[in-house]
């Protein structure tokens, strides 16, 4: 059986390490997964001071294990790079993209080698739902998990199907105004300013109360029906009962 690791966080979609830096400062170990090798190297340089508490896996998460797959690197906004070519359109892709070959694995060998984390952050540009679907085939359930939600309630439905019962819908554009609780509710207390694009606090350090899946579905539908301001995006956080 895969062992639960109470001091471990998975950062699936490491990017430049802005989220991992927060987790590491709070004294967690971090396994980060990043498909873009150039960005993975930047994260490694940024977080080198944390030594062996950080492990970076330089590959992507896909529907099956493959030696390599084409990865579309956005020339303007690297964080929007994706394995899905159909997403490489629109105004944020106005400078085009470069295609690189990236190794791909499922989430299963990551869990088998490093264990079930305390918290799993997933933000991998239109493949978040894929990770949740892969978790359904396992008994692995992090205490906390978050995903960048899409234009339906599928992400909330998938988290509920996994057995999660507490939910929060978090506006990712408001982290710059967040004051972390002291004493800390997750890990140790740190002073930290969240960069634009970061995932912000997690678990019980998110100020809003835990809600039912149905309440969050209703709230998300209301956002969808009203439309969103430019640059607005949301994460769904879930808690194991």
RODO-2510 file (C-alpha; in nm, 4 decimals, decimal comma):
residues 241
     n   res          X          Y          Z
     1     x     0,0000     0,0000     0,0000
     2     x     0,1195     0,3525    -0,0787
     3     x     0,2066     0,5333     0,2443
     4     x     0,0627     0,8654     0,3541
     5     x     0,3241     1,1393     0,4027
     6     x     0,1988     1,4046     0,6457
     7     x     0,4844     1,6466     0,5670
     8     x     0,4680     1,6193     0,1871
     9     x     0,3045     1,8398    -0,0777
    10     x     0,2757     1,7639    -0,4491
    11     x     0,2981     2,0711    -0,6734
    12     x     0,1644     1,9387    -1,0045
    13     x     0,2415     2,2276    -1,2359
    14     x     0,5423     2,3671    -1,0499
    15     x     0,5955     2,6603    -1,2859
    16     x     0,8758     2,8839    -1,1540
    17     x     0,8260     2,7575    -0,7992
    18     x     0,6179     3,0430    -0,6590
    19     x     0,3821     2,8016    -0,4804
    20     x     0,6507     2,5525    -0,3836
    21     x     0,8484     2,8324    -0,2177
    22     x     0,5534     2,9005     0,0145
    23     x     0,5144     2,5319     0,1008
    24     x     0,8860     2,4909     0,1655
    25     x     0,8969     2,7987     0,3879
    26     x     0,6165     2,6397     0,5904
    27     x     0,8484     2,3404     0,6429
    28     x     0,6835     2,0901     0,4100
    29     x     0,8728     1,8698     0,1668
    30     x     0,7710     1,9248    -0,1955
    31     x     0,7638     1,7053    -0,5040
    32     x     0,7117     1,9329    -0,8031
    33     x     0,6154     1,8201    -1,1540
    34     x     0,6995     2,0554    -1,4412
    35     x     0,6813     1,9716    -1,8121
    36     x     0,8762     2,2724    -1,9411
    37     x     1,2477     2,1936    -1,8815
    38     x     1,3538     2,5597    -1,9046
    39     x     1,1017     2,6657    -1,6404
    40     x     1,1855     2,3627    -1,4250
    41     x     1,5490     2,4760    -1,4227
    42     x     1,4462     2,8275    -1,3192
    43     x     1,2489     2,6790    -1,0307
    44     x     1,5468     2,4671    -0,9280
    45     x     1,7719     2,7741    -0,9187
    46     x     1,5160     2,9804    -0,7304
    47     x     1,4607     2,7132    -0,4650
    48     x     1,8133     2,5733    -0,4361
    49     x     1,8425     2,7000    -0,0782
    50     x     1,5871     2,4403     0,0353
    51     x     1,8168     2,1537    -0,0636
    52     x     1,6818     1,8000    -0,0511
    53     x     1,3378     1,9056     0,0743
    54     x     1,2514     1,9814    -0,2902
    55     x     1,2434     1,7253    -0,5704
    56     x     1,1613     1,8372    -0,9244
    57     x     1,0307     1,5831    -1,1761
    58     x     1,0884     1,7136    -1,5273
    59     x     0,8018     1,5567    -1,7199
    60     x     0,4335     1,6032    -1,7872
    61     x     0,1250     1,4202    -1,6644
    62     x    -0,0732     1,2468    -1,9371
    63     x    -0,3411     0,9820    -1,9937
    64     x    -0,0760     0,7122    -2,0305
    65     x     0,2977     0,6743    -1,9944
    66     x     0,4724     0,7737    -2,3160
    67     x     0,8353     0,8243    -2,3992
    68     x     0,7708     1,1761    -2,5315
    69     x     0,4793     1,3936    -2,6418
    70     x     0,4683     1,7323    -2,8192
    71     x     0,4371     2,0222    -2,5741
    72     x     0,3299     2,3667    -2,6989
    73     x     0,5287     2,6430    -2,5281
    74     x     0,3561     2,9812    -2,5289
    75     x     0,6137     3,2439    -2,6318
    76     x     0,4421     3,5229    -2,4371
    77     x     0,3038     3,3478    -2,1270
    78     x     0,4994     3,0315    -2,0496
    79     x     0,2539     2,9375    -1,7728
    80     x    -0,0141     2,8764    -2,0374
    81     x     0,1949     2,6187    -2,2245
    82     x     0,0065     2,2956    -2,2820
    83     x     0,0088     1,9452    -2,4293
    84     x    -0,3215     2,0231    -2,6037
    85     x    -0,2671     2,1992    -2,9354
    86     x    -0,6320     2,3019    -2,9535
    87     x    -0,5681     2,5327    -2,6558
    88     x    -0,2815     2,7147    -2,8294
    89     x    -0,5047     2,9842    -2,9787
    90     x    -0,6476     3,3185    -2,8705
    91     x    -0,4982     3,6558    -2,7765
    92     x    -0,2503     3,5221    -2,5200
    93     x    -0,0896     3,3131    -2,7961
    94     x    -0,0365     3,6089    -3,0304
    95     x     0,3398     3,5500    -3,0505
    96     x     0,2875     3,1854    -3,1389
    97     x     0,4468     2,8837    -2,9778
    98     x     0,7422     2,6499    -2,9923
    99     x     0,6961     2,2738    -2,9962
   100     x     0,9248     2,0641    -2,7772
   101     x     0,9224     1,6933    -2,6959
   102     x     0,8546     1,6162    -2,3298
   103     x     0,8398     1,2793    -2,1487
   104     x     0,4982     1,1931    -2,0042
   105     x     0,3866     0,9777    -1,7095
   106     x     0,0607     0,9212    -1,5256
   107     x     0,0218     1,0165    -1,1590
   108     x     0,0481     0,6499    -1,0545
   109     x     0,4299     0,6089    -1,0540
   110     x     0,4643     0,9392    -0,8671
   111     x     0,2363     0,8133    -0,5895
   112     x     0,4040     0,4733    -0,5849
   113     x     0,7509     0,6195    -0,5390
   114     x     0,6886     0,9186    -0,3137
   115     x     0,3664     0,8362    -0,1263
   116     x     0,0314     1,0055    -0,0738
   117     x     0,0840     1,3765     0,0034
   118     x    -0,0830     1,5890     0,2685
   119     x    -0,1854     1,8344    -0,0041
   120     x    -0,1857     1,8056    -0,3831
   121     x    -0,1995     2,1234    -0,5923
   122     x    -0,2911     2,0607    -0,9561
   123     x    -0,2589     2,3315    -1,2213
   124     x    -0,1534     2,1847    -1,5551
   125     x    -0,3467     2,3787    -1,8191
   126     x    -0,6564     2,1779    -1,9102
   127     x    -0,5286     1,8455    -1,7727
   128     x    -0,6279     1,8924    -1,4084
   129     x    -0,9358     1,6752    -1,4531
   130     x    -0,7177     1,3976    -1,5929
   131     x    -0,5266     1,3721    -1,2630
   132     x    -0,8528     1,3455    -1,0667
   133     x    -0,9706     1,0690    -1,2982
   134     x    -0,6437     0,8816    -1,2445
   135     x    -0,6809     0,9139    -0,8674
   136     x    -1,0180     0,7378    -0,8941
   137     x    -0,8300     0,4225    -0,9921
   138     x    -0,6310     0,4327    -0,6664
   139     x    -0,6944     0,4446    -0,2927
   140     x    -0,4707     0,7497    -0,2650
   141     x    -0,6466     1,0502    -0,1158
   142     x    -0,4495     1,3558    -0,0014
   143     x    -0,6057     1,5298     0,2969
   144     x    -0,6317     1,8453     0,0850
   145     x    -0,6404     1,8851    -0,2917
   146     x    -0,6955     2,1760    -0,5306
   147     x    -0,7508     2,2134    -0,9042
   148     x    -0,7961     2,5034    -1,1415
   149     x    -1,1607     2,4715    -1,2352
   150     x    -1,3000     2,4899    -1,5870
   151     x    -1,6243     2,6154    -1,7463
   152     x    -1,8495     2,3391    -1,6036
   153     x    -1,8974     2,1658    -1,2675
   154     x    -1,7019     1,8569    -1,3821
   155     x    -1,4081     1,9345    -1,1552
   156     x    -1,6327     1,9618    -0,8488
   157     x    -1,8155     1,6434    -0,9499
   158     x    -1,4869     1,4543    -0,9839
   159     x    -1,3652     1,5662    -0,6404
   160     x    -1,6939     1,4570    -0,4862
   161     x    -1,6675     1,1198    -0,6635
   162     x    -1,3249     1,0774    -0,5024
   163     x    -1,4903     1,1091    -0,1618
   164     x    -1,4112     1,4695    -0,0734
   165     x    -1,6817     1,6407     0,1299
   166     x    -1,5586     1,9912     0,2172
   167     x    -1,5121     2,2466    -0,0629
   168     x    -1,3979     2,6052    -0,1167
   169     x    -1,4096     2,8143    -0,4343
   170     x    -1,1159     3,0563    -0,4402
   171     x    -1,0715     3,3613    -0,6624
   172     x    -0,7052     3,3409    -0,7659
   173     x    -0,6796     3,7132    -0,8370
   174     x    -0,7166     3,8138    -0,4706
   175     x    -0,4148     3,6492    -0,3093
   176     x    -0,2163     3,9719    -0,2867
   177     x    -0,4601     4,0848    -0,0142
   178     x    -0,4353     3,7653     0,1937
   179     x    -0,3149     3,7821     0,5552
   180     x    -0,1992     3,4430     0,6812
   181     x    -0,3260     3,3335     1,0245
   182     x    -0,0876     3,3466     1,3191
   183     x    -0,0584     3,0957     1,4753
   184     x    -0,0541     2,8928     1,1556
   185     x    -0,3210     2,6373     1,0737
   186     x    -0,1017     2,4555     0,8180
   187     x     0,2673     2,3935     0,8819
   188     x     0,4533     2,6718     1,0576
   189     x     0,3778     3,0432     1,0409
   190     x     0,5690     3,2430     0,7813
   191     x     0,5445     3,5912     0,6420
   192     x     0,4794     3,5581     0,2723
   193     x     0,3580     3,7747    -0,0161
   194     x     0,1823     3,5789    -0,2888
   195     x     0,2914     3,6548    -0,6433
   196     x     0,0426     3,7105    -0,9223
   197     x    -0,0480     3,3693    -1,0611
   198     x     0,0240     3,1768    -0,7430
   199     x    -0,2264     2,9379    -0,5861
   200     x    -0,2196     3,1102    -0,2474
   201     x    -0,3006     2,9517     0,0901
   202     x    -0,4364     2,5997     0,1190
   203     x    -0,6317     2,3861     0,3636
   204     x    -0,7621     2,5567     0,6753
   205     x    -0,5597     2,8714     0,6045
   206     x    -0,8097     2,9724     0,3345
   207     x    -1,0332     3,2180     0,5159
   208     x    -1,3690     3,1047     0,3751
   209     x    -1,5659     2,8199     0,5395
   210     x    -1,5821     2,4668     0,4022
   211     x    -1,9030     2,4106     0,2058
   212     x    -2,0855     2,1157     0,0516
   213     x    -2,0251     2,0176    -0,3087
   214     x    -2,3765     2,1279    -0,4033
   215     x    -2,3260     2,4746    -0,2517
   216     x    -2,0033     2,5184    -0,4482
   217     x    -2,1696     2,3899    -0,7670
   218     x    -2,4424     2,6527    -0,7272
   219     x    -2,1849     2,9250    -0,6639
   220     x    -1,9775     2,8195    -0,9630
   221     x    -2,2823     2,8110    -1,1905
   222     x    -2,3659     3,1664    -1,0830
   223     x    -2,0147     3,2791    -1,1814
   224     x    -2,0472     3,1018    -1,5162
   225     x    -2,3851     3,2616    -1,5853
   226     x    -2,2597     3,6108    -1,5025
   227     x    -1,9396     3,5743    -1,7011
   228     x    -1,5948     3,6630    -1,5700
   229     x    -1,3820     3,9784    -1,5688
   230     x    -1,0703     3,9600    -1,7872
   231     x    -0,7879     3,7779    -1,6092
   232     x    -1,0180     3,6138    -1,3559
   233     x    -0,9790     3,2458    -1,2690
   234     x    -1,0751     3,0164    -0,9819
   235     x    -0,9457     2,7119    -0,7972
   236     x    -1,1575     2,4541    -0,6179
   237     x    -1,0092     2,3259    -0,2924
   238     x    -1,1360     2,0082    -0,1286
   239     x    -1,0872     1,8457     0,2131
   240     x    -1,0978     1,4774     0,2958
   241     x    -1,3629     1,4069     0,5629
***
